[in-house]
Amino acid sequence: MHHLGAVFALLGEPRAAGADRAAWERLEETLGVTLPEDYRAVVDAYAPAQLNRQLYLLHPADDLALWMEQTLRAFRNTSWDDGVVCPGFEETGPRFGGRTGLVPLATSDRGDHVFAVRDDVPDGWRILTCDGDEQDFYEYRMGFAEWLHGYLTGGDMVGPDSAAT
């Protein structure tokens, strides 16, 4: 299944202005990582937007860089419990930003956070999510478009019993 096409079919006609290559380059230079292509495609087509009346997507030409910086700072400054579950970071605890850390992609009005981290999966990325009320992270070994498709169609994409319909 072509997940990006499925997401576009669900969301309908793109409503955003489109790509801003310079804004993406500035953002990715600041982050020290090139963001997932499917994420960039969805953001370019629809952001800024609130999807499913819950999930927020921002565009790098708007406030995405500021939001990412604030989110990275907040998560870096969190005191993590010793038993926090963060798949792929069992030895070190969660790390945020850069080429080997979690990179924030989206948030919801429920306090959910969606992160991407580089990995040896088909799209080169996997998704980790956390509920703002808990410290544990949930892993989705898939790219952003596949994750977003699951989220938009009512899947439990931020942990057990988390469907956002």
Number of C-alpha atoms within 10 A of each C-alpha: 6 8 17 20 14 15 19 17 12 12 17 10 10 15 13 15 12 17 16 12 12 11 16 20 15 14 21 16 12 13 18 13 17 15 20 19 14 17 19 20 16 22 22 24 20 22 24 20 17 15 16 15 11 16 21 17 21 22 24 25 19 12 12 22 20 13 17 20 16 13 20 19 13 11 16 14 9 9 8 14 10 7 10 15 17 20 15 14 13 11 8 8 16 19 16 19 23 17 14 13 18 23 25 24 24 20 23 19 12 12 13 19 21 24 22 26 23 20 15 9 11 10 16 14 20 22 26 27 24 21 19 14 9 10 15 20 21 18 20 19 18 19 23 26 24 21 22 23 21 17 20 19 15 14 18 15 25 23 18 9 9 14 15 19 12
